[in-house]
Amino acid sequence: MRKKINTYVMLGAFVVLIAMLYAGIHSALKAENEWQQQMEDYEEDYKKAVEAVHAENYATAVDLLEKIPEDLMETASVEPLDSVPRCLANVKYVRAYAKYCENIASGEDIDSQYWVIHKLPSETAEYNGDFAEEMQEIKKIVQERYEAEKRRKEKEEEERYKEEIRKDQPFRGMEQRYISITKWGPYDRRTEENYRENGEVKKQVTYTWRNIGGSVYSAVCRDGEVVDLIRYVSSSSNSYRGKSRGYSSSGRSSSGKSGNSSRKDEYDVYDYDDPEDFYYDHEDEFDSFEDAEDYWDEAQ
């Protein structure tokens, strides 16, 4: 009796297993059929869209192509890639082309269509499907218009910037190349000298204007822009700081002495913004960095 029961149990388990296998196979076949049908529908939509573009019915073409996922080839990674019609790899290009044509046909200017540059294939070799030549021609035209418009805007912006500079004096952050077009006019003297920054020797340029409102001014430039402005005054004060553009005074008297020290400056200490640069340029004159720093501090 027990033997018969075991036989029935095994037979039942076998039947269940067969049923499960059949259900799995049936489900897989159903999914495959649905996928294949979907691909056929997409292919049909694509062909209709191409015909619509040829007929200059761009809106219809765009509607049809938007039904097809742009990432279809990635989605197909779970299915055999050969089950995806090859033409569907072109959907993103034809959609962009149709959308561009639709926008132009509706009266939009080419200058508002720069986006298409990034949507169309970069080279004909990358894509040789429908409208390949037309796409390359459009991309060339739009790219040229884009570059021309970009240059025009940059020129306009530069002219606006230069116009503002012409009304003003040099200021910190101003590009060095505009140094001669401020309201101070051309500079009277240009000097170059080295300075050290983070262990690297660099070059700074100092431009000097004489008799600007009875004073002498300098603009110090590093890395292509103005970093400091100096007003040279003949007084005992060395703490002058103007409100406009953050001027700092050299604090020198006409005899070349510091306003708060009678010691003659032998090392052009007033040309340095920090003691470290001053020390590295005069290492041979001081026993240590501390000595150079003390000298620099006394001159401030």
Secondary structure as GFF3:
##gff-version 3
##sequence-region A 1 300
A	DSSP	alpha_helix	2	54	.	.	.	ID=ss1
A	DSSP	alpha_helix	58	65	.	.	.	ID=ss2
A	DSSP	alpha_helix	72	75	.	.	.	ID=ss3
A	DSSP	three_ten_helix	76	78	.	.	.	ID=ss4
A	DSSP	three_ten_helix	81	83	.	.	.	ID=ss5
A	DSSP	three_ten_helix	86	90	.	.	.	ID=ss6
A	DSSP	alpha_helix	91	105	.	.	.	ID=ss7
A	DSSP	three_ten_helix	110	112	.	.	.	ID=ss8
A	DSSP	three_ten_helix	114	118	.	.	.	ID=ss9
A	DSSP	three_ten_helix	124	126	.	.	.	ID=ss10
A	DSSP	alpha_helix	132	166	.	.	.	ID=ss11
A	DSSP	three_ten_helix	176	178	.	.	.	ID=ss12
A	DSSP	beta_strand	189	197	.	.	.	ID=ss13
A	DSSP	beta_strand	200	212	.	.	.	ID=ss14
A	DSSP	beta_strand	215	222	.	.	.	ID=ss15
A	DSSP	beta_strand	225	232	.	.	.	ID=ss16
A	DSSP	beta_strand	248	249	.	.	.	ID=ss17
A	DSSP	three_ten_helix	269	271	.	.	.	ID=ss18
A	DSSP	alpha_helix	275	281	.	.	.	ID=ss19
A	DSSP	three_ten_helix	283	285	.	.	.	ID=ss20
A	DSSP	alpha_helix	289	299	.	.	.	ID=ss21
###
